[in-house]
Amino acid sequence: MIAMKPFIHIIDDDASLRTALGRLVETYGFCAVSYPSGEDFLARLPTSGSGCILLDLRMPGLSGTDLQVRLAQAVPLLPVIFLTGQGTIAESVRAMRAGADDFLEKPVPSKILRQAIERALGQNDHRRAEHDQLQILQSKVSKLTPREAQVFDLVVSGKRNKQVAHELRTSERTVKAHRQRIMEKLSATSLAEIVSVAARLGRIEDDAARTPPRTSSPKANTLHR
Amino acid sequence: MQHGPIDPLRRNVLRAFAMLFIFLLVVLLDSGSATAAIVGRSPRVLILYPFDERLPATSIAGESARARLIGETAGKIDLFSEFLDLSRFPHQIHIDRMARYLAEKYTDQRPDVVIAMGAEAARFIVDYRDTIAPGATIVVGGFNHESGKMLALPADVVGAYSEFDIANTFALARALQPKAKHLFVIGGSAVFDHEWLDSAKAGLAAVARGYETTYLEGLSIDEFITRASQVPTDSIVIILTIFADGTGRNFLPKEAAGLVASKANAPVYGPYDTYIGQGLVGGNAPTFESMGHSIAGLALDAIAGRAVSDVDVPNTFFVDARQMERWGLSEKALPAETSLRFRQPNLWERHWQLILAGLAVVTLQAMVITGLLLERRRRFAAQGESQLRLLELVHLNQSATAGALSASIAHELNQPLGAILTNAEAAEAILRSETPDLTIVQQILADIREDDERAGEIILRLRGMLKRRSEIDWQEFDLNEVVAGAINILRAEAANKHVSVSAEPSLGRLRVRADKVHLQQVILNLATNAMDAMVEAAIPDPKLVLHTTLLGNTKVEMSISDNGKGIPNERLNSIFDAFYTTKPNGTGLGLSIARAIVETYGGKIWADNRAGGGAVFRFVLPLAGVS
């Protein structure tokens, strides 16, 4: 089975530059998809696959910052490489604050563009792998019974069996049985593993939460880089 | 009046000859010379005319004398005139009656001076002076010395004698006709005529030596006329007197002279001023006027108590201007103080006031025109200078705008340059592959060429923005083209500021006559001003609309509207003033330069607030080709 080519999403209002970038990116062996505006991209959101976004910072319509917020919500896994006319300090700061993964000055030499794209794709792979793992963990956690989930949260917060039993007004033996089933359901062999899972799912700080965690985190992309 | 052309006068003179000697004895010599000056009353002068009042010769002389007497005494003189009527009443009985009558009449106002106009009057007063005017000074005139001698006047009688000299008349003719070679002298067959001829032959012998001289005498009037009509044109013709022609026919000399002169083939002259008007050119003689003048002079001297003695009446040259013209004779050749008779006043003389007024008007007009022309030139020079200043200012403004837009322009330029680079690198990569897709390479090359052109256009536009003018480059063009050009320049800057710029061009073309670069600058100034204002006010969705329209078939209007905060009403007028600015880095010149440019092209510019919020700047320009 042949691996899917990564998609490079080029958003630039300048048709010629858009086309040229597309051609160049294709020579790297990627699949180029170009959009004349941020709105256009948002309207045709890619469903899946690896890739990254090449975004011209100065475009009419949605401002860079607005677009960035929308992108973070819509395609959290896709790294964004900003392209800008002049790399002024103000602009780069603005771009980075808006969540740029990379910041390139036009005209971009091919080598630099390629490196940036490859780096971004690496990040994308990493993000996606992490995302997948989280999804697996999430699905495992979701299989816990409400009682087991309660025990899970209390255990990962560092409480001993006795404390847990006391809090849940049950026997210590019952707690131990719950823990055993939790270990099995999460395919964990030690307490440390369970705590790690909880941390990755963001359940440790959120000790007051009684409800199961959601499938994905909007902060995913901010954890990296 | 011895030589006067009036024959009754002459006859009387001759008739009186016999009596002359008798009276000579009676009166004898009385040397009472000058009378004492009259004191306490106006002097009395009695003028005695020998005949009646209709005789021109004496009348002219008398009037002339009266005029001088009144003039020189400022009217303080009593003048009396008596017409002796001796031609109609020549008998002694009448003369005695007249003498008695006058003696009685002037009993209480004895004259101090008696003027006798002519020989007859002279003889009368000499005869009766003791009864009519005892002690009065007797002044006589109207005859020559020779006649005077024959009258045997008393020694205390003073006279103004008239001497005729035909040589003077000839001299006049010679002066007027310097090229004449022939001289014809005409004289009648009467005794007097013969005397004149003899006298003339003697007088002319010396002076006319170089001329082929012919004396025409003893001919009939018709023969005179015929001969005169056959003389060569380079002839001088002098008519003396024709009292009678060869056939014995009698004439008034001036009428006979007229008959001859009217048919003559050359200018005709004569020694009497009474001939003037009969077709003669002129002559020289003691005139009756100057006779009166001289007589009056003697009378005045006598009144004043000055010593008086005989004088000669000055001879006068006289000419008929019409005859001068007829023969083409030059007035310049006339002797000084020639009396020019019948002179048709020329245009100048007749209408000098009108001509002067006309000239004054023309001169004034010329001065006004010259003044206006000078003023116009000065104004053009000043306008030229102020225009040059404006052009310099506009260029400064252009540079400033280019500077302000430079970041956007650089970005805009970066787009095609970036595309070129990227395309080139893509092409290289494609060509490096084992199976290069040449179709794509071809497309890439086409795109590269296109982007290069695009970059070139941007640079051209920038240069257009910076184009320096030393004078206005007048062109006729569509305003919409300029609006489109300005939007091209502004596009990058607008994108950078997230201002959406749209054009609402008129359907048809809007022909205006101006300098494209200048109108583009106006639009750029208004647009950047609006954009800056909107960015300054942090308007959420800034929009700029460039609208053009035809205004009533004679004007075009352009409006630039924004959706910013508008302009405070009290600043709507001052906003176009120089150095008015609300921007920390503004020069305050953009709008004032825009106004200066619009006004240079005969337009008007103003600012307003839109009903829906935001400001609108409008300018109108005359539509090209509409006068």
Interface residues (C-beta under 8 A of the other chain):
Chain A: D13 D14 S16 L17 T19 A20 L21 R23 L24 E26 T27 Y28 R58 M59 P60 S63 G85 Q86 K106 P107 V108 P109 S110 L113
Chain B: A407 A410 H411 N414 Q415 P416 L417 G418 A419 I420 L421 T422 N423 E425 A426 E428 A429 I430 S433 I440 I444 D447 E450 D451 R454 A494 A495 N496 H498 S500
